[in-house]
Amino acid sequence: MLGNFVFSETGPAAAGTAASSKPVQNAASYLAAGIAGPLDDFDAVDVVAEITGGTGGTIDVYVQTSSDGGANWYDIIHFPQVAGGAGPTFSRAPLSLSTATANAVVVGKNLTPALTTSPGVVNGAFTDRCRLVMVAGAGTSVGATVVVRMAPQRHRTREHGTVE
């Protein structure tokens, strides 16, 4: 593991959709708040989410990536939906350059996410930056606590020496 980006967000306090907006721990200073990166020098990213249900409504959390510097964002992960009032739920989703999603998958764009939780992850090439999109369901009156940790990794090369 070479880096660890941490999103610490609160989902919408009413039914609706919001992108991550708080500073991301260890993100490059040239990226806006709510965006993790750079990720383009890594082979894989281990993504772990801890989501606690808000009051009254469900919460869906997506990870999106952008290949055009943040002008457009597309879904790459959709964590399982968490019920309102639920205690912490933990989900893990690996992203890898060496594992590709076999078939075309419907994904969402910008603040209209559409990736289902089955498969829930679109593997293959990812870009230099990621953000979260949080969708609060009807009846939400207090936002959900959302913490997502991204641990990018590079291929590990070992030197082989001789044993004397």
Backbone bond lengths (Angstrom), bond angles and torsions (degrees), N, CA, C in turn:
res aa  C-N    CA-C-N  psi(-1)  N-CA   C-N-CA  omega(-1)  CA-C   N-CA-C  phi
1 M - - - 1.447 - - 1.516 108.54 -
2 L 1.310 116.72 131.33 1.454 121.30 -178.04 1.515 113.45 -113.21
3 G 1.286 117.89 -15.81 1.450 120.40 -179.11 1.505 109.16 -155.98
4 N 1.308 115.41 166.14 1.452 119.27 177.68 1.518 107.61 -148.95
5 F 1.314 116.26 110.14 1.455 121.67 177.76 1.520 107.72 -96.73
6 V 1.336 116.87 134.91 1.459 120.46 -178.16 1.526 109.77 -127.76
7 F 1.339 115.29 120.41 1.457 122.76 171.34 1.532 106.91 -91.79
8 S 1.304 118.40 131.01 1.469 123.57 173.20 1.523 106.76 -127.31
9 E 1.311 116.09 99.44 1.461 122.05 -171.21 1.521 111.60 -125.56
10 T 1.305 115.44 166.28 1.459 123.79 169.34 1.517 106.30 -122.96
11 G 1.330 116.14 126.58 1.457 120.49 -179.86 1.520 111.31 -65.97
12 P 1.330 117.27 171.39 1.458 120.78 179.82 1.531 112.01 -55.56
13 A 1.339 116.77 143.18 1.467 122.41 -178.76 1.526 112.04 -88.24
14 A 1.312 117.12 4.80 1.466 123.78 174.94 1.520 105.88 -149.47
15 A 1.320 116.65 164.89 1.460 119.30 179.44 1.522 109.88 -53.76
16 G 1.328 116.22 130.10 1.457 119.96 -179.93 1.508 111.96 156.30
17 T 1.320 115.90 -174.78 1.458 123.50 -173.77 1.521 109.69 -124.57
18 A 1.336 116.04 139.33 1.466 120.59 177.95 1.516 109.72 -146.10
19 A 1.321 116.20 144.27 1.467 122.14 173.63 1.522 108.69 -89.14
20 S 1.323 115.58 155.23 1.469 120.39 176.36 1.526 108.88 -57.75
21 S 1.339 115.34 142.77 1.459 118.49 -175.54 1.522 113.82 -139.58
22 K 1.323 117.78 -7.84 1.454 120.67 179.99 1.529 109.19 -87.92
23 P 1.336 117.42 153.55 1.471 119.08 177.84 1.529 111.23 -54.97
24 V 1.329 115.84 138.98 1.463 122.13 178.96 1.525 107.86 -96.60
25 Q 1.318 115.46 126.35 1.468 120.56 -179.79 1.522 110.82 -57.08
26 N 1.315 117.24 129.36 1.466 126.72 177.12 1.526 114.95 72.70
27 A 1.323 118.66 7.42 1.469 120.41 177.11 1.526 109.45 -72.03
28 A 1.315 116.10 151.84 1.466 121.59 178.52 1.524 109.96 -60.93
29 S 1.315 116.02 144.18 1.464 121.12 -176.69 1.529 112.84 -66.14
30 Y 1.330 118.32 -21.14 1.466 120.10 -179.99 1.527 112.84 -80.61
31 L 1.351 117.48 -8.00 1.460 120.40 178.36 1.525 110.04 -91.93
32 A 1.319 116.43 144.95 1.464 121.32 178.74 1.526 110.53 -66.84
33 A 1.321 116.10 158.54 1.463 120.87 175.12 1.526 108.79 -56.26
34 G 1.322 116.26 143.16 1.460 121.39 -179.98 1.512 114.22 90.65
35 I 1.346 117.51 -0.09 1.462 121.26 -178.06 1.528 109.47 -121.86
36 A 1.341 116.20 132.11 1.468 122.37 177.76 1.518 109.47 -99.41
37 G 1.324 116.31 142.70 1.451 120.78 176.35 1.510 110.42 161.10
38 P 1.283 118.40 174.38 1.466 127.38 5.41 1.529 112.10 -81.99
39 L 1.325 115.31 147.38 1.458 122.41 179.94 1.520 112.89 -118.45
40 D 1.333 118.83 -4.39 1.461 121.73 -170.91 1.521 114.88 -73.54
41 D 1.319 119.06 -4.55 1.461 121.62 178.45 1.529 111.85 -103.67
42 F 1.319 116.94 14.92 1.458 121.04 -175.01 1.525 111.24 -117.28
43 D 1.337 116.41 155.87 1.462 122.87 179.72 1.524 112.80 -94.01
44 A 1.319 115.63 -26.25 1.464 120.39 -175.98 1.526 108.87 -153.33
45 V 1.326 114.99 159.07 1.459 121.14 176.29 1.526 107.41 -138.71
46 D 1.326 115.81 124.13 1.460 121.50 174.80 1.524 106.63 -91.23
47 V 1.330 117.50 119.53 1.456 121.81 -174.93 1.534 108.40 -115.93
48 V 1.333 115.79 123.21 1.460 121.87 -179.74 1.521 108.25 -124.35
49 A 1.330 116.23 129.19 1.463 121.49 -179.55 1.515 110.27 -115.54
50 E 1.327 115.00 138.72 1.462 122.80 172.06 1.528 105.74 -121.09
51 I 1.333 115.42 110.47 1.463 120.72 -174.15 1.523 108.46 -122.80
52 T 1.324 115.98 126.39 1.465 122.01 176.78 1.518 107.35 -110.07
53 G 1.323 116.97 130.40 1.454 120.96 -177.34 1.517 112.35 -61.17
54 G 1.327 115.90 140.62 1.461 121.34 175.40 1.521 109.71 -77.58
55 T 1.306 117.08 -170.21 1.458 121.54 179.83 1.521 109.74 -91.32
56 G 1.332 115.52 123.29 1.457 120.80 170.54 1.508 118.19 92.87
57 G 1.304 119.79 -34.46 1.467 119.94 -175.10 1.512 112.16 -135.77
58 T 1.308 115.71 168.77 1.463 122.33 179.91 1.526 110.50 -76.17
59 I 1.338 115.19 167.06 1.468 121.07 173.24 1.524 108.24 -136.02
60 D 1.318 116.10 132.45 1.463 123.15 172.38 1.518 106.65 -115.01
61 V 1.339 116.16 134.98 1.469 120.81 -179.66 1.520 108.75 -123.33
62 Y 1.325 115.08 130.42 1.456 123.79 179.60 1.518 109.39 -119.43
63 V 1.331 116.50 150.02 1.462 122.30 166.85 1.517 105.34 -107.72
64 Q 1.322 115.93 132.66 1.455 121.30 178.39 1.524 109.76 -122.91
65 T 1.327 115.90 154.61 1.453 121.84 178.00 1.528 108.94 -128.47
66 S 1.326 115.40 156.68 1.466 120.35 -178.17 1.523 109.80 -129.29
67 S 1.314 116.20 131.13 1.469 120.51 178.22 1.525 112.34 -101.84
68 D 1.343 116.55 4.13 1.464 119.57 -178.48 1.534 112.02 -127.55
69 G 1.330 115.55 39.03 1.454 120.37 175.12 1.516 115.00 71.63
70 G 1.319 118.34 17.78 1.452 121.63 176.99 1.515 115.05 100.03
71 A 1.334 118.05 4.75 1.463 119.83 177.41 1.534 110.88 -71.56
72 N 1.335 116.95 -38.14 1.461 122.81 179.19 1.521 109.07 -134.39
73 W 1.322 115.52 145.70 1.466 122.17 -177.17 1.523 109.54 -127.63
74 Y 1.343 116.70 139.76 1.460 122.08 -178.53 1.523 109.90 -130.19
75 D 1.339 116.00 142.92 1.466 122.34 -178.64 1.521 112.11 -62.48
76 I 1.331 116.07 137.98 1.468 120.56 169.20 1.524 111.96 -127.69
77 I 1.334 117.74 -21.32 1.466 121.77 176.18 1.523 108.37 -140.26
78 H 1.332 115.82 140.17 1.467 122.41 169.68 1.519 106.04 -129.99
79 F 1.326 116.26 112.09 1.460 120.80 178.69 1.523 109.51 -76.22
80 P 1.339 118.02 155.24 1.469 119.67 177.86 1.532 111.62 -57.06
81 Q 1.318 115.33 142.61 1.462 121.66 179.88 1.521 109.85 -62.61
82 V 1.341 116.06 142.34 1.462 121.98 179.10 1.528 108.01 -113.50
83 A 1.321 116.01 132.37 1.462 122.00 -178.87 1.519 111.50 -71.88
84 G 1.316 115.49 152.49 1.455 120.91 175.60 1.522 110.16 -58.61
85 G 1.334 116.77 136.08 1.452 121.90 178.49 1.516 114.92 77.95
86 A 1.324 118.42 -1.71 1.468 120.96 -178.74 1.527 110.42 -69.61
87 G 1.318 114.93 147.16 1.462 120.24 173.86 1.510 109.81 -69.78
88 P 1.325 117.05 179.57 1.464 120.27 -177.44 1.531 112.34 -55.29
89 T 1.322 115.87 132.25 1.456 123.75 175.10 1.521 107.00 -116.48
90 F 1.313 116.71 134.52 1.461 121.50 -176.68 1.523 109.29 -113.65
91 S 1.329 116.32 130.32 1.457 121.99 179.03 1.522 108.40 -133.94
92 R 1.328 115.24 149.54 1.459 120.84 -179.77 1.520 109.00 -131.97
93 A 1.340 115.47 137.52 1.461 120.90 -179.91 1.526 108.98 -142.98
94 P 1.323 118.14 115.61 1.465 119.86 177.67 1.526 111.24 -86.44
95 L 1.332 115.52 139.10 1.468 121.65 171.32 1.515 106.88 -109.81
96 S 1.324 117.72 136.72 1.453 120.08 -177.07 1.517 111.27 -146.18
97 L 1.335 115.50 140.21 1.462 120.51 173.82 1.520 111.27 -73.90
98 S 1.331 117.21 -23.79 1.464 120.23 -175.63 1.524 113.09 -92.43
99 T 1.321 118.39 -5.26 1.454 122.05 176.32 1.512 107.37 -120.49
100 A 1.308 116.82 117.81 1.465 120.35 -177.83 1.519 110.37 -108.16
101 T 1.323 116.47 145.82 1.453 121.79 172.48 1.526 106.96 -67.75
102 A 1.336 117.44 129.64 1.457 122.19 -170.51 1.523 114.18 -72.18
103 N 1.309 117.57 -35.24 1.460 121.09 -175.43 1.523 110.37 -122.18
104 A 1.314 115.50 160.63 1.459 119.56 175.15 1.529 108.96 -61.32
105 V 1.316 115.68 141.55 1.457 122.01 -177.53 1.529 107.82 -127.66
106 V 1.311 117.11 137.85 1.461 120.71 175.93 1.520 108.52 -71.79
107 V 1.324 116.17 126.85 1.459 121.56 177.21 1.520 108.80 -126.93
108 G 1.320 114.97 163.62 1.453 119.92 176.96 1.507 110.96 -95.96
109 K 1.321 114.96 170.00 1.458 121.85 -179.10 1.526 108.68 -130.37
110 N 1.341 115.01 136.45 1.456 122.80 177.37 1.524 110.80 54.99
111 L 1.323 119.50 -127.21 1.467 120.96 -176.42 1.525 113.17 -93.04
112 T 1.347 115.81 25.92 1.458 121.72 174.93 1.529 108.49 -126.46
113 P 1.343 117.81 69.59 1.461 120.10 -178.37 1.530 111.07 -66.91
114 A 1.342 116.49 150.35 1.467 120.24 -176.71 1.526 113.56 -143.38
115 L 1.328 118.93 -6.43 1.465 121.13 -179.47 1.517 109.56 -62.83
116 T 1.330 116.71 129.70 1.463 120.15 178.40 1.528 109.20 -79.82
117 T 1.324 116.59 169.44 1.466 119.19 177.22 1.524 111.05 -84.45
118 S 1.309 117.30 6.58 1.457 120.88 173.70 1.524 107.41 -133.85
119 P 1.329 121.90 94.34 1.447 127.10 22.60 1.524 114.66 -84.64
120 G 1.316 119.72 -26.67 1.450 121.21 179.05 1.518 115.19 87.09
121 V 1.340 117.72 -19.07 1.465 121.88 -179.97 1.527 108.36 -136.93
122 V 1.327 116.03 132.82 1.455 121.74 174.97 1.519 106.57 -108.29
123 N 1.321 116.51 103.46 1.463 120.68 -178.48 1.517 111.58 -89.80
124 G 1.313 114.41 167.06 1.452 122.40 -175.94 1.510 107.53 120.89
125 A 1.293 117.21 -153.99 1.463 120.74 -177.40 1.523 111.10 -63.30
126 F 1.327 115.43 134.42 1.456 121.42 171.25 1.522 106.40 -122.14
127 T 1.308 116.87 167.37 1.461 120.04 -172.29 1.522 111.43 -104.25
128 D 1.308 115.91 -164.23 1.463 120.94 -173.79 1.519 114.53 -82.24
129 R 1.340 118.14 -7.50 1.462 119.29 -175.30 1.519 111.87 -147.30
130 C 1.341 115.36 152.42 1.460 122.50 177.05 1.516 109.62 -137.87
131 R 1.327 115.11 157.48 1.456 121.78 173.02 1.527 108.31 -143.89
132 L 1.316 116.79 170.33 1.455 122.11 175.21 1.523 109.47 -105.16
133 V 1.318 115.49 150.23 1.456 122.03 167.76 1.523 105.72 -128.10
134 M 1.339 115.59 129.05 1.463 122.07 -177.14 1.520 108.68 -117.26
135 V 1.338 115.67 130.76 1.462 121.24 -179.06 1.524 107.97 -119.40
136 A 1.337 116.36 113.97 1.461 121.91 178.60 1.522 108.92 -93.10
137 G 1.340 115.65 135.65 1.459 120.97 -178.53 1.517 113.40 -82.40
138 A 1.331 114.70 173.81 1.465 121.93 179.40 1.525 110.01 -56.64
139 G 1.319 116.00 141.02 1.468 121.12 178.16 1.513 114.11 91.24
140 T 1.337 118.05 -5.52 1.461 120.43 -179.78 1.524 109.58 -67.72
141 S 1.349 115.98 129.89 1.463 119.87 177.63 1.524 112.25 -125.31
142 V 1.322 116.78 -15.72 1.467 121.93 174.11 1.523 106.64 -136.05
143 G 1.328 117.40 130.52 1.457 121.73 -176.58 1.515 113.77 -65.16
144 A 1.314 115.41 151.67 1.455 123.08 178.36 1.527 110.46 -79.40
145 T 1.327 115.93 150.60 1.459 121.44 174.24 1.524 107.99 -86.27
146 V 1.338 116.10 126.35 1.462 121.78 -176.65 1.527 108.70 -128.16
147 V 1.332 116.57 119.04 1.460 122.00 174.67 1.522 107.11 -124.66
148 V 1.321 116.21 121.37 1.468 120.98 179.27 1.519 107.65 -123.97
149 R 1.333 115.33 127.08 1.460 122.27 178.86 1.519 108.98 -109.72
150 M 1.320 116.06 129.34 1.466 121.57 178.37 1.522 107.73 -117.73
151 A 1.323 116.18 119.31 1.465 121.62 -179.45 1.527 108.49 -114.27
152 P 1.343 117.59 94.34 1.459 120.20 179.70 1.529 111.36 -75.24
153 Q 1.323 115.21 149.65 1.465 120.89 -177.61 1.513 110.49 -138.47
154 R 1.345 114.44 148.26 1.464 121.59 174.84 1.516 108.78 -105.39
155 H 1.323 115.18 158.58 1.460 120.50 174.50 1.518 108.77 -59.50
156 R 1.294 116.26 136.28 1.454 120.79 -177.03 1.522 109.95 -98.84
157 T 1.318 116.72 126.74 1.456 122.37 178.21 1.515 108.23 -113.31
158 R 1.320 115.51 128.82 1.459 120.22 179.59 1.513 109.60 -110.48
159 E 1.315 115.55 141.72 1.466 119.68 173.70 1.526 108.13 -82.61
160 H 1.312 114.38 137.78 1.456 119.84 178.53 1.526 108.02 -105.63
161 G 1.290 115.27 117.11 1.462 120.24 178.91 1.517 110.02 -101.28
162 T 1.300 115.85 174.60 1.453 119.94 177.84 1.530 108.50 -100.36
163 V 1.293 114.59 148.11 1.465 120.60 178.56 1.523 107.25 -98.26
164 E 1.320 115.82 126.54 1.460 118.92 -179.76 1.504 111.49 -101.33
